[in-house]
Amino acid sequence: MTARPLRLGIILCVPIGVALLGLFAGAGRAAVDPAVAQVQGLDEALLASMKAGAGASQMARYGKLAPVVEQVFDLRAMTGFAVGAAWPTFSAQQQEAAIAAFARLTIASYANNFKSFDGEHFEINPEVVTRGADKVVQTQLLSAHAAPVTLNYRMRESAGSWKIIDVYFGAVSQLTIRRSDFAAPVATGGAQGLIDHVNALSDALIKP
């Protein structure tokens, strides 16, 4: 898999710049913290998607990843942040449609970015970093043929479960990137303009 930033827009405008603490541990130690366990489940699903490779269609990978993404991400909170100040002006129906579109884009982005395998594996740092009410779980995607890819997950407890609220590729907040991308559609087309824009992005990723 080519080491490149995820297109996934995934909260917080200020990069966290979290230092990696100690050596990364294997999956066997990952269940110690519930936030780590959530990330471990995502990593396992992504690795399975990569191993499926060309033998699975984009839609097949999408279908496998969808329940995992919906379980480990707080898609409602992420959508609200990505929309920004206009979010409270959306009707309840518009908010639900925007969340559904954002979820679809998130899943499609992962299915598109994790579609080939060349011996890669994930390693998770068992030392979780606390930032106020949030936790940061630090991971690396390691390959014998490319530089390590660092993916840090900012997580927050919601309804008794730890959920991802942002993904940092290095120090870059992917959700902040989405917020910038969403600004123009929201300004020109309001809720429906944004929903159409996000669905068009997803369509481009999951087309046959």
N, C-alpha and C positions, 0 to 999 in steps of 0.2 A: 504494500500500500504506500502510495506517495505521501510523504510527510508534508501536509499542507494544512492551513487553518480550516477548521470546520466552517461551513456556511451557516451552520446552525447559529441563530442569533440567541445567544444565550448568555444577579441584577446588580446594580451598583455601578455608578458612573466612574468611580475612581478605581483604577487597577489596584489589586490588593498586594501584589508583589510579595507573596508568601514565600519565605525561604523553605527549601526542602529540609525536613528534619530527619537526620540519621539515614540509615540505609532503608531502601524500599523492601517490604516484606512480600512474600508470596501469598497466593490466595488462601492458603491454609490458616493464616492468622487474621483474615479479613473480617471475620464475623464477630470480633471482639466488641466493636462499637456499632450500634444500629445504623448510623449514617454511613459507615464504611460498608456494611452489608448491602445497603441499597446500591452503592456504586459498584460493588462486586457483581451484583445481578446484572447491571447495565453492561459492565465489561464482558461478562460471559455471553450476553446476547450479541454484542458487537463482534466478538471473536467468532461466534457461530455464523454471523452474517458474512464475515470476511472469508471464512473457510468454505461457505457455500459458493462464493465466487461466481464465475460465469455459468455455473450449473443451475443457478436460481435467477429468475427474472427480478426486475426491480420491484414489481408488485409483490412477489413472493417474499423478498427480504422485508418489504414494508409491512406485510401481514405478520411476520414473525416478530418484528421490532415494536409494533404498535402497542401491545399490552404492557410491554416492559417500560416503554417511554411514558405511557399514561400512568403507570404505577410509581415511577421514581421521580418524575418532574412535577412541580407545582405549576401546572400550565395556566391556571387562572391568574396567579400572582405575576407570572412572567408576562402574560399578555397585557395585563394592566400596566405594568412598567414600560413595556415596549411601546404602547400607545401613548403614554404620557398624560399630560394635563387634560386631554380631550376625553379620557376614559370615563369620567363621571357623567359626561354628556350623552354617552351611548345609552340607549334603552336597554332593558334587561335582555330582550330578544337579540339586539345587536351585539351585546357583550357575549352572549352564548355563541353566536355565529362567529365572532372574532376569535374566541377561544378555540372553537373547533377548527377554524382555518389555521391558527397558529400551531395547534397540535399536529395537524396534517403536514405543515411545513417542517416542523421539527423532526417528525418521523421520516419524511421523505429525504431530508438532509442527511440523516444518519444512514439511511439505506443507500444513498448515493455515494457517501464518503467512505463507507466501510463495505467494500464490495470485492476486494481481492486479498489474497493471503500469500505471504512469503516468509512464513515462519515467525511472524510477530507474536508477542505476548504482552499482556498488561501486568504491571506491578503496582501495588497499592501501598502507600506509606501508612502503617498502622497508627502512627502518631497524629491524631486529629488536632487541627489548630482551631481554637475557639476565638471567635470574633463577636463579642457581645452575645446576642441570642443565637447567632449562627455558628455553624461549624464549616471548616474547609477540609475536604478530603483531597489529598494529593495523589495523582497517579502519573504513570509514564507508560507510553506504548513503545516497546523496545523491539528493535529489529537488528539482525546481523548485517544488514545492507544499507541502513540509513541512520541518521542521527535520532536520538530519542525524541519523542513527541511528548511534551508535558501538558497534561489536562488536569486542571484543578477545579473542583466542584464546590461551589458555595451552597450550603444547605440550611434549611430552616424547618423547625418542627411544625407540622400542621395536622390537626386532628389525630394526634398521637403517633404520627409517623414522620420520619425525616425525609424531606423532599428537596430535590435540586432546584435552586432558584436562579442559578447562573453557572455558566461554564467559562473558564478562563483558558485560552490558548496562550500559555506563557502568562503574561500580565495583561492580556487583552480580554476585556469583557465582551463576550459574544452577544449578550443581550443589549448592551449599549450600542453595538453595531446595528442591531435590528431597530432600535429606537430611532437611530439616525435615518435608516432606510425607510421607516414607516412615516416619517414626518411629512413628506410631500404628499403622499396619498391621502393622509388624514386632512391636511390643510386644504386640498383641492376637492376631495370627494367625500369627506366625512367618513362615517362608519362603513357605508357600503363601498365607497372607493377603496378603503383599506382592505376590506374583506375580499374584494375582487382582485386587488393587487397581490395579496398573500396567496390566494388560490391559484393565480396565474404562475407564481413562483413555484408552487408545488407541482402544477401540471407539467412545467418544464423539466422537473426532476424525475417524475415518475412516468413520463411518456414511454410507450413501448420502444 
